[in-house]
Amino acid sequence: MDRNGNSNKEIEKIVETLKKELKKFGDPVVTKVAKEKRSPYRVLISTLLSLRTKDETTLKASERLFKEADTPEKMIKLSEEEIEKLIYPVGFYHRKAKQIIQISKILLDKYNGKVPDKLEELLSLPGVGRKTANLVLNEGFGKLGICVDTHVHRISNRLGLVKTKNPTETEFALMKILPKKYWIIFNTLLVTLGQNICTPVSPKCSVCPINKYCKKVGVEKHR
């Protein structure tokens, strides 16, 4: 039992229920990209594109971009303007086009064109935060790490699994209570749940498969 009153058995039931019940919704975009072709570079770039952008937009932008360039060598042959046109209308596309070129050059200069598989080295790349770095480790390399985005942060707190103020705090809190066998899949499950059921405003609690386990912390209105 952790300090928030959750037992390991309850956490296991939450994760196993989600694994079974969320299959009908399909995977989030970066997981789809990763399954298509196990390339850490594609995972890194598509994760960067996904920030502040809807999945459908990210997927189409990733497909357009990777059709032209899916390696650092090919990417630096494109101009910033060409990349902008390919990834538009993802959020902050001007900045992301610049970062994609910067990252590609760093990978070629420093890592022989390969994406590093260490958290600290990933965090040193332009535009890469903990969420992106952990997702690259998870989906690109199959390495352990808990990727916490807004969905994971929000839902973990709603469930009462953690009591945290930001995604970084949530990441470290989850590392203490979440069995390591669930570290990689936890992001995929909660992102899918957050996009389809446990929405930021007025979540669909009546159809949520883990409703009975949820403490509904901070939920004022639900459907």
C-alpha positions as CSV (number, residue, x, y, z in Angstrom):
1,M,0.0,0.0,0.0
2,D,1.4,3.4,-1.0
3,R,0.9,6.7,0.8
4,N,-2.1,7.5,-1.4
5,G,-3.8,4.3,-0.3
6,N,-3.2,2.2,-3.5
7,S,-2.2,-1.4,-3.4
8,N,0.0,-3.1,-5.9
9,K,-2.9,-5.4,-6.7
10,E,-5.2,-2.5,-7.5
11,I,-2.6,-0.9,-9.8
12,E,-2.2,-4.2,-11.5
13,K,-6.0,-4.5,-12.1
14,I,-6.0,-1.0,-13.5
15,V,-3.3,-1.7,-16.0
16,E,-4.5,-5.1,-17.0
17,T,-8.1,-3.8,-17.5
18,L,-6.9,-1.0,-19.7
19,K,-4.7,-3.4,-21.8
20,K,-7.8,-5.5,-22.5
21,E,-10.5,-2.8,-22.9
22,L,-8.6,-0.1,-24.9
23,K,-7.6,-2.3,-27.9
24,K,-10.6,-1.0,-29.9
25,F,-9.2,2.5,-30.0
26,G,-5.9,1.7,-31.6
27,D,-2.5,3.0,-30.6
28,P,-1.4,6.7,-30.2
29,V,0.5,8.1,-33.2
30,V,4.1,7.6,-32.0
31,T,3.4,4.0,-31.1
32,K,2.0,3.5,-34.6
33,V,5.1,5.1,-36.1
34,A,7.3,2.9,-33.9
35,K,5.5,-0.3,-34.9
36,E,5.7,0.6,-38.6
37,K,9.5,0.6,-38.6
38,R,11.5,0.2,-35.5
39,S,13.6,3.4,-36.0
40,P,14.6,5.5,-33.0
41,Y,15.1,8.5,-35.4
42,R,11.5,8.2,-36.7
43,V,10.2,7.9,-33.1
44,L,12.3,11.0,-32.1
45,I,11.1,13.2,-34.9
46,S,7.5,12.1,-34.8
47,T,7.4,12.7,-31.0
48,L,8.8,16.2,-31.6
49,L,6.1,16.8,-34.2
50,S,3.4,15.5,-31.8
51,L,4.0,18.2,-29.1
52,R,1.0,20.5,-28.9
53,T,-0.5,18.8,-32.0
54,K,-3.4,16.4,-32.5
55,D,-2.6,12.8,-33.3
56,E,-4.3,12.8,-36.8
57,T,-2.3,15.9,-37.8
58,T,1.0,14.4,-36.4
59,L,0.5,11.1,-38.3
60,K,-0.1,12.8,-41.6
61,A,2.8,15.2,-41.1
62,S,5.1,12.3,-40.1
63,E,4.1,10.3,-43.2
64,R,4.8,13.3,-45.5
65,L,8.1,14.1,-43.9
66,F,9.4,10.5,-43.8
67,K,8.5,9.9,-47.4
68,E,11.0,12.5,-48.3
69,A,13.6,11.9,-45.5
70,D,13.7,9.3,-42.7
71,T,17.3,9.5,-41.7
72,P,19.5,12.4,-40.5
73,E,21.6,12.1,-43.7
74,K,18.5,12.6,-45.9
75,M,17.0,15.2,-43.6
76,I,19.8,17.7,-43.7
77,K,19.5,17.8,-47.5
78,L,16.1,19.4,-47.1
79,S,15.8,23.1,-46.4
80,E,14.1,24.5,-43.4
81,E,11.3,25.8,-45.7
82,E,10.8,22.4,-47.3
83,I,10.5,20.8,-43.9
84,E,8.0,23.5,-42.8
85,K,5.8,22.8,-45.8
86,L,5.9,19.0,-45.2
87,I,5.0,19.2,-41.5
88,Y,2.5,22.0,-41.6
89,P,0.0,22.4,-39.8
90,V,1.7,20.9,-36.7
91,G,2.0,23.2,-33.7
92,F,5.1,25.6,-33.8
93,Y,6.1,24.2,-37.2
94,H,8.6,27.0,-37.8
95,R,10.5,26.1,-34.6
96,K,10.2,22.4,-35.1
97,A,11.6,22.5,-38.7
98,K,14.7,24.3,-37.3
99,Q,15.0,21.8,-34.4
100,I,14.7,18.8,-36.8
101,I,17.7,20.1,-38.8
102,Q,19.7,21.0,-35.7
103,I,19.0,17.5,-34.2
104,S,19.9,15.8,-37.5
105,K,23.2,17.6,-37.7
106,I,24.1,16.9,-34.1
107,L,23.3,13.2,-34.6
108,L,25.6,13.1,-37.6
109,D,28.4,15.1,-36.0
110,K,28.4,13.5,-32.6
111,Y,26.7,10.1,-32.8
112,N,27.6,8.8,-36.3
113,G,24.0,9.4,-37.4
114,K,22.5,7.3,-34.6
115,V,20.0,8.4,-31.9
116,P,21.6,8.0,-28.5
117,D,20.0,5.6,-26.1
118,K,20.9,7.4,-22.9
119,L,18.4,9.8,-21.2
120,E,21.0,12.5,-20.5
121,E,22.2,12.5,-24.1
122,L,18.7,12.7,-25.5
123,L,17.9,15.6,-23.2
124,S,20.8,17.5,-24.6
125,L,19.2,17.6,-28.0
126,P,17.2,20.8,-29.1
127,G,13.5,20.7,-28.1
128,V,13.8,17.3,-26.3
129,G,12.3,17.2,-22.8
130,R,11.8,14.3,-20.5
131,K,8.6,13.2,-22.1
132,T,10.2,13.0,-25.6
133,A,13.4,11.4,-24.3
134,N,11.5,8.7,-22.4
135,L,9.2,7.9,-25.3
136,V,12.2,7.5,-27.6
137,L,13.8,5.1,-25.0
138,N,10.5,3.2,-24.7
139,E,9.3,3.0,-28.4
140,G,12.7,3.4,-30.1
141,F,14.8,1.1,-28.0
142,G,12.5,-0.9,-25.8
143,K,14.3,0.5,-22.7
144,L,12.6,1.2,-19.4
145,G,11.4,4.6,-18.5
146,I,8.0,6.2,-17.7
147,C,6.9,8.8,-20.3
148,V,4.6,11.3,-18.7
149,D,2.7,13.7,-20.8
150,T,-0.4,15.8,-19.9
151,H,-2.7,12.7,-20.1
152,V,-0.5,10.5,-17.9
153,H,-0.1,13.4,-15.4
154,R,-3.8,14.2,-15.3
155,I,-5.1,10.7,-15.1
156,S,-2.6,9.4,-12.6
157,N,-3.7,12.3,-10.3
158,R,-7.4,11.7,-11.0
159,L,-7.1,8.0,-10.2
160,G,-5.4,9.0,-6.9
161,L,-2.2,7.0,-7.8
162,V,-0.1,10.1,-7.2
163,K,-0.5,13.6,-5.8
164,T,1.8,15.8,-7.9
165,K,2.0,19.3,-9.4
166,N,3.7,18.6,-12.7
167,P,4.7,15.8,-15.2
168,T,8.3,15.5,-13.8
169,E,7.0,15.0,-10.3
170,T,4.5,12.4,-11.7
171,E,7.3,10.5,-13.4
172,F,9.3,10.1,-10.3
173,A,6.3,9.3,-8.2
174,L,5.1,6.6,-10.6
175,M,8.6,5.1,-10.6
176,K,8.1,4.3,-6.9
177,I,4.7,2.6,-7.2
178,L,4.4,1.2,-10.8
179,P,5.8,-2.3,-11.4
180,K,8.6,-2.1,-14.0
181,K,6.8,-4.5,-16.3
182,Y,4.3,-1.7,-16.9
183,W,6.7,1.2,-17.3
184,I,6.7,1.2,-21.1
185,I,3.1,0.5,-21.8
186,F,1.7,2.9,-19.2
187,N,2.0,6.0,-21.5
188,T,0.3,4.2,-24.4
189,L,-2.6,3.1,-22.2
190,L,-3.2,6.5,-20.5
191,V,-2.8,8.5,-23.6
192,T,-5.4,6.3,-25.3
193,L,-7.7,6.6,-22.3
194,G,-7.2,10.4,-22.1
195,Q,-7.9,11.0,-25.8
196,N,-11.1,8.9,-25.9
197,I,-12.6,8.6,-22.4
198,C,-10.8,10.5,-19.6
199,T,-10.9,13.8,-21.2
200,P,-9.6,17.0,-19.5
201,V,-13.1,18.5,-19.2
202,S,-16.2,16.4,-18.3
203,P,-14.7,12.9,-18.6
204,K,-16.9,10.0,-19.7
205,C,-16.8,8.2,-16.4
206,S,-20.0,6.2,-17.2
207,V,-18.1,4.2,-19.9
208,C,-14.7,4.1,-18.3
209,P,-13.4,0.6,-17.8
210,I,-11.5,1.5,-14.6
211,N,-14.3,3.8,-13.1
212,K,-14.5,1.6,-10.0
213,Y,-10.9,2.1,-9.2
214,C,-10.9,5.9,-9.8
215,K,-11.0,8.4,-6.9
216,K,-12.0,11.2,-9.4
217,V,-9.6,13.7,-7.7
218,G,-10.4,17.1,-9.1
219,V,-13.3,16.0,-11.3
220,E,-16.2,18.4,-10.8
221,K,-18.3,17.3,-13.7
222,H,-18.5,14.0,-15.6
223,R,-20.6,12.1,-18.1
